[in-house]
Amino acid sequence: MVLNIGPQHPATHGVLRLRITADGERITAAEPIIGYMHRGAEKLFEVRDYRQIMVLANRHDWLSAFSNEIGVALTVEAMTGTQVPERATWARTLLAELNRVLNHLMFLGSYPLELGAITPTFYAFREREELQAVMEEISGGRMHYMIARVGGLREDIPDGWLDRVDSAVAAVRRRLPDLESLLVGNEILRARTVGVGVLDADTARAYGVSGPIARASGLDVDLRRDEPYLAYGELFGADGPGRVVTRTAGDAHARLEVLLEQVQVSLELVEHCCARLRDLPDGPINIKLPKVLRVPEGEHYQATENPLGFNGYYLVSRGDKVPWRLKLRSASFNNVQVLSQLLPGTVVADMVAILGSMFFVVGDVDK
């Protein structure tokens, strides 16, 4: 029997269709069919200047907006030889880690909802609102922050903002055990996720799976440590608080555990960034750019460790104010393609548990 799952389905963050072949209750084949949300981001990049691209690029993965902005900024800065002020580098790192926590909290709330548990959503959103408040204060935006700029940030940190970040982080860390007990301490959730949807390391590597999903399968990869950018060289150095969270089981429960622990690590990184920003002397948060920003002729590939995995920008310039080509490598695309290997052999009842644990945003797949 051939079944269509979607394109509208509560277990997907966006519009995804799965065509599965089932023999009774057992899935024998699965094909992700993408493109329902295609918005032609890469072609739009080619007819907008670099300032406008910054605004466009934060939308393909709407849960990782600031991280998307940073990818474009770092790519352009590398090709133009732009030196970013130190305060801007640490502030960017702080915002990137806050964005990572917000991303993970969304999935930590929505995944149990897909399995039938509504209470964790309220707990996850309580913590999200705590952190959204400080993100909204500095940027004016709730989802699309649009505060990153080539050469730094749009504007400086508000007075007293670092204290409010510390207070928000302390409140979230104090209450996180409540959410954790509802998830990893829940015997029903464990029954639905332990040993379900096992992704082995070799398959993850072959499909280019990255981020929390790859690390839950035992792949010890994280660009913040392996190819440092922003202030991650110090944070993931010998004396830094950064560490890479991994598991070896590779099942849906391991993927959930990785998200939970990564929230804790990112909150530690945020606290460290706040302390460093307090120690830095006053200075600029950005640099003055020419009225028309042109990127020298050439090409450059920049990858960042986005909340959902590797996010890459391959920029080819012919010296104009717009890119000749800007290819986007999004994390969710690879994380969804591996479903064709992950679902066959499982039962239909486990399909939603597996699908939800892949932590993807469909806009990031279709871009």
Disulfide bonds with the S-S distance in Angstrom:
none
